[in-house]
């Protein structure tokens, strides 16, 4: 075994920081760790945030974001990249330029626009830039119903409308679109996956009654990135990521954290670090 080395599976998150620990960078890194990957991060903004809402947002200087990207990508090249909160057009441009040098790394983009509390997290002028520049380099985008509505300019509040929205969003250039239906009325949750092959796949699961859903979207997109990093196809990555989130919500449904919308239990599974054996 002397001629073998061990490495962790590295996954990068580019997103905002949640000081309350339930969403954003914090949720991403917890997800990577829980699923056996080594997480690296590029922070685009910090928030003064807790379970009750977002108090303020501090933008990280664009030059520093660029330097974070260069530092991570040049040394710990990720097997997949998750992108979350980007609230300024100039940040989009820096990210697209940097990732253009790594077209083989799958990108999971969660277009975070509104926090669970209802607080707006993105500037209006950024939306069009995201569609034009970031969607085309994304392997999969994962908007929820509200975000999909903002992106296509009309309400999305039923399963048929989610399917139409997924097809429309594909025209912006990503390989896949996953429209999340966590807010659908009824006893079940449905997510719609659509790809350029025309196949529409609907994933359904039981809706868990709980107030602890802060960071659900961040966790799902991060889990998808993990499974893509491990070499899985998108359909399987989405299926496994949804299972992980379902279990994390179920495990945390009776836990009290803060006075508002609490987090998931990311570490509900025994932690098993997954390694690759590489020839030296």
C-alpha positions as CSV (number, residue, x, y, z in Angstrom):
1,X,0.0,0.0,0.0
2,X,3.0,2.3,0.0
3,X,2.4,3.4,-3.5
4,X,-1.2,4.5,-2.8
5,X,-2.4,7.9,-1.4
6,X,-5.8,8.8,0.0
7,X,-7.8,11.9,-0.7
8,X,-11.2,13.1,0.3
9,X,-13.8,14.1,-2.3
10,X,-13.6,17.9,-2.4
11,X,-16.8,20.0,-3.1
12,X,-16.9,23.8,-3.3
13,X,-19.7,26.1,-2.2
14,X,-19.9,29.6,-3.4
15,X,-22.6,31.3,-1.3
16,X,-23.5,33.7,1.5
17,X,-22.9,33.1,5.2
18,X,-25.8,32.6,7.6
19,X,-24.8,33.7,11.1
20,X,-27.6,31.6,12.5
21,X,-26.0,28.5,11.2
22,X,-29.0,27.0,9.4
23,X,-28.6,27.9,5.8
24,X,-26.0,29.3,3.3
25,X,-22.4,28.4,3.7
26,X,-23.0,26.8,7.0
27,X,-25.7,24.4,5.8
28,X,-23.6,23.6,2.7
29,X,-20.5,22.6,4.7
30,X,-22.5,20.6,7.1
31,X,-24.1,18.7,4.2
32,X,-20.7,18.0,2.6
33,X,-19.4,16.7,5.9
34,X,-22.4,14.6,6.7
35,X,-22.2,12.9,3.3
36,X,-18.4,12.2,3.5
37,X,-16.9,15.0,1.4
38,X,-14.3,17.7,2.1
39,X,-16.0,21.1,1.9
40,X,-14.3,24.3,0.7
41,X,-16.0,27.7,0.5
42,X,-16.1,31.1,-1.2
43,X,-18.2,33.6,0.7
44,X,-20.1,36.2,-1.4
45,X,-21.8,38.0,1.5
46,X,-22.3,37.8,5.2
47,X,-25.7,38.1,6.8
48,X,-26.8,39.2,10.3
49,X,-29.4,36.5,10.5
50,X,-31.1,34.1,13.0
51,X,-34.2,31.8,12.9
52,X,-36.5,34.9,12.9
53,X,-35.1,36.5,9.8
54,X,-32.3,38.5,8.1
55,X,-31.3,41.7,9.9
56,X,-28.7,43.0,7.4
57,X,-26.5,41.8,4.5
58,X,-22.8,42.8,4.1
59,X,-21.4,42.4,0.6
60,X,-17.9,40.9,0.4
61,X,-15.7,43.0,-1.9
62,X,-15.6,41.6,-5.4
63,X,-11.8,41.5,-5.5
64,X,-11.8,39.4,-2.4
65,X,-14.3,37.0,-3.8
66,X,-12.1,36.6,-6.9
67,X,-9.1,35.9,-4.6
68,X,-11.0,33.3,-2.7
69,X,-12.0,31.5,-5.9
70,X,-8.4,31.5,-7.2
71,X,-7.1,30.3,-3.9
72,X,-9.4,27.3,-3.7
73,X,-9.5,26.3,-7.4
74,X,-5.8,26.4,-7.8
75,X,-5.1,24.1,-4.8
76,X,-8.1,22.0,-3.9
77,X,-9.9,21.4,-7.2
78,X,-13.4,20.4,-6.5
79,X,-15.3,17.5,-8.1
80,X,-18.5,19.6,-8.1
81,X,-19.5,23.1,-7.2
82,X,-22.6,24.4,-5.5
83,X,-23.5,28.1,-6.0
84,X,-26.0,29.8,-3.7
85,X,-26.7,33.4,-2.9
86,X,-25.3,35.9,-5.4
87,X,-26.9,39.3,-4.9
88,X,-24.8,41.5,-7.3
89,X,-24.2,41.4,-11.1
90,X,-20.5,42.0,-10.7
91,X,-20.2,38.9,-8.6
92,X,-21.8,36.8,-11.3
93,X,-19.2,38.0,-13.8
94,X,-16.3,37.2,-11.5
95,X,-17.7,33.7,-10.9
96,X,-18.4,33.0,-14.5
97,X,-14.9,34.1,-15.5
98,X,-13.3,31.9,-12.9
99,X,-15.3,28.8,-13.6
100,X,-14.9,29.2,-17.4
101,X,-11.4,27.7,-16.9
102,X,-13.0,24.5,-15.4
103,X,-15.8,23.5,-17.8
104,X,-15.6,19.8,-16.7
105,X,-16.6,20.5,-13.1
106,X,-20.4,20.2,-12.7
107,X,-22.1,23.3,-11.3
108,X,-25.3,23.1,-9.1
109,X,-26.9,26.5,-9.0
110,X,-29.5,27.2,-6.3
111,X,-30.9,30.7,-7.3
112,X,-31.5,31.9,-3.8
113,X,-33.6,35.0,-3.9
114,X,-35.8,35.0,-0.8
115,X,-35.0,33.6,2.7
116,X,-37.4,31.2,4.4
117,X,-38.5,34.2,6.5
118,X,-39.5,36.0,3.4
119,X,-36.6,38.5,3.4
120,X,-35.4,39.4,-0.1
121,X,-31.7,38.4,-0.6
122,X,-31.0,39.5,-4.2
123,X,-30.9,42.8,-6.1
124,X,-33.5,43.0,-8.9
125,X,-30.9,43.8,-11.6
126,X,-29.0,40.6,-10.8
127,X,-31.8,38.3,-11.9
128,X,-31.3,38.9,-15.7
129,X,-27.6,38.6,-15.4
130,X,-28.0,35.2,-13.7
131,X,-30.2,34.0,-16.5
132,X,-27.9,35.2,-19.2
133,X,-24.5,34.3,-17.8
134,X,-24.7,31.7,-14.9
135,X,-27.5,29.4,-16.1
136,X,-25.6,28.4,-19.3
137,X,-22.6,27.1,-17.4
138,X,-24.8,25.3,-14.8
139,X,-25.3,21.5,-15.0
140,X,-28.5,21.9,-13.0
141,X,-30.4,24.8,-11.4
142,X,-32.7,24.2,-8.4
143,X,-35.3,27.0,-8.0
144,X,-38.3,26.6,-5.7
145,X,-41.7,27.6,-6.8
146,X,-41.4,31.2,-5.7
147,X,-37.9,31.6,-7.4
148,X,-39.2,29.9,-10.6
149,X,-42.1,32.5,-10.6
150,X,-39.6,35.4,-10.4
151,X,-37.5,33.9,-13.2
152,X,-40.3,33.3,-15.7
153,X,-42.4,36.3,-14.7
154,X,-45.6,34.4,-13.7
155,X,-47.1,32.5,-10.8
156,X,-46.1,28.9,-10.2
157,X,-48.4,27.2,-7.7
158,X,-49.4,23.8,-9.1
159,X,-47.6,20.7,-10.4
160,X,-48.6,21.4,-14.0
161,X,-47.3,24.9,-13.7
162,X,-44.1,23.6,-12.2
163,X,-43.6,21.3,-15.3
164,X,-44.2,24.3,-17.6
165,X,-41.8,26.4,-15.6
166,X,-39.1,23.7,-15.8
167,X,-39.4,23.5,-19.5
168,X,-39.2,27.3,-19.9
169,X,-36.3,27.6,-17.6
170,X,-34.3,25.1,-19.7
171,X,-34.3,27.6,-22.5
172,X,-31.8,29.7,-20.5
173,X,-29.1,27.1,-21.0
174,X,-28.6,24.8,-18.1
175,X,-28.5,21.0,-18.8
176,X,-31.2,20.3,-16.2
177,X,-33.8,22.1,-14.1
178,X,-35.2,21.0,-10.8
179,X,-38.3,23.0,-9.7
180,X,-38.9,22.3,-6.0
181,X,-42.5,22.1,-4.8
182,X,-42.1,22.2,-1.1
183,X,-44.9,24.8,-0.8
184,X,-47.5,22.8,-2.8
185,X,-50.9,22.4,-1.1
186,X,-51.6,18.9,0.1
187,X,-50.0,16.1,2.1
188,X,-47.1,15.5,-0.3
189,X,-44.1,17.3,-1.7
190,X,-43.3,17.1,-5.4
191,X,-40.2,18.2,-7.3
192,X,-40.0,18.3,-11.1
193,X,-36.7,17.4,-12.9
194,X,-36.5,18.3,-16.6
195,X,-33.6,17.8,-19.0
196,X,-32.9,18.6,-22.7
197,X,-33.8,15.1,-23.7
198,X,-37.4,16.1,-23.0
199,X,-37.8,13.7,-20.1
200,X,-39.9,15.0,-17.2
201,X,-39.4,13.2,-13.9
202,X,-41.6,13.9,-10.9
203,X,-40.2,13.0,-7.4
204,X,-42.8,12.8,-4.6
205,X,-42.5,12.4,-0.9
206,X,-44.6,12.8,2.2
207,X,-44.8,16.3,3.6
208,X,-43.4,16.5,7.1
209,X,-45.3,18.8,9.6
210,X,-42.6,20.9,11.2
211,X,-41.5,24.5,11.6
212,X,-37.8,23.5,11.1
213,X,-37.2,23.9,7.4
214,X,-34.6,26.7,7.4
215,X,-31.9,25.9,4.9
216,X,-33.8,23.1,3.1
217,X,-33.0,24.4,-0.3
218,X,-29.3,25.0,0.5
219,X,-29.0,21.5,1.9
220,X,-30.7,19.9,-1.2
221,X,-28.5,21.6,-3.7
222,X,-25.4,20.8,-1.7
223,X,-26.4,17.2,-1.5
224,X,-26.9,17.0,-5.2
225,X,-23.4,18.5,-5.7
226,X,-22.0,15.8,-3.4
227,X,-23.5,12.9,-5.4
228,X,-22.5,14.5,-8.7
229,X,-18.9,14.7,-7.2
230,X,-19.1,11.0,-6.6
231,X,-19.8,10.4,-10.2
232,X,-23.6,9.8,-10.2
233,X,-26.0,10.8,-12.9
234,X,-28.3,13.8,-12.2
235,X,-31.4,11.7,-11.8
236,X,-29.8,9.5,-9.1
237,X,-28.1,12.4,-7.5
238,X,-31.4,14.2,-7.1
239,X,-33.1,11.0,-5.8
240,X,-30.4,10.5,-3.1
241,X,-30.3,14.2,-2.2
242,X,-34.0,14.3,-1.7
243,X,-33.8,11.2,0.6
244,X,-31.1,12.9,2.7
245,X,-33.1,16.1,3.1
246,X,-36.3,14.2,4.0
247,X,-34.4,12.3,6.7
248,X,-32.7,15.4,7.9
249,X,-36.1,17.2,8.2
250,X,-37.7,14.2,10.0
251,X,-34.8,13.9,12.4
252,X,-34.9,17.6,13.3
253,X,-38.7,18.1,13.4
254,X,-39.1,18.1,17.2
255,X,-35.9,20.0,18.0
256,X,-36.1,23.6,19.3
257,X,-33.4,25.9,17.9
258,X,-34.1,29.6,18.3
259,X,-37.5,31.2,18.3
260,X,-38.4,31.0,14.6
261,X,-37.8,28.6,11.8
262,X,-35.2,26.1,13.0
263,X,-32.6,24.1,10.9
264,X,-32.6,20.5,9.7
265,X,-30.6,17.8,11.5
266,X,-27.7,17.4,9.0
267,X,-25.9,14.8,11.0
268,X,-28.8,12.3,11.4
269,X,-26.7,9.6,9.7
270,X,-23.6,8.0,11.1
271,X,-20.7,9.9,9.5
272,X,-18.6,7.8,7.2
273,X,-15.8,9.7,5.5
274,X,-15.6,8.4,1.9
275,X,-12.1,8.4,0.4
276,X,-10.6,7.7,-3.0
277,X,-7.6,5.5,-3.4
278,X,-5.3,7.1,-6.0
279,X,-2.2,5.8,-7.7
280,X,0.7,8.0,-6.5
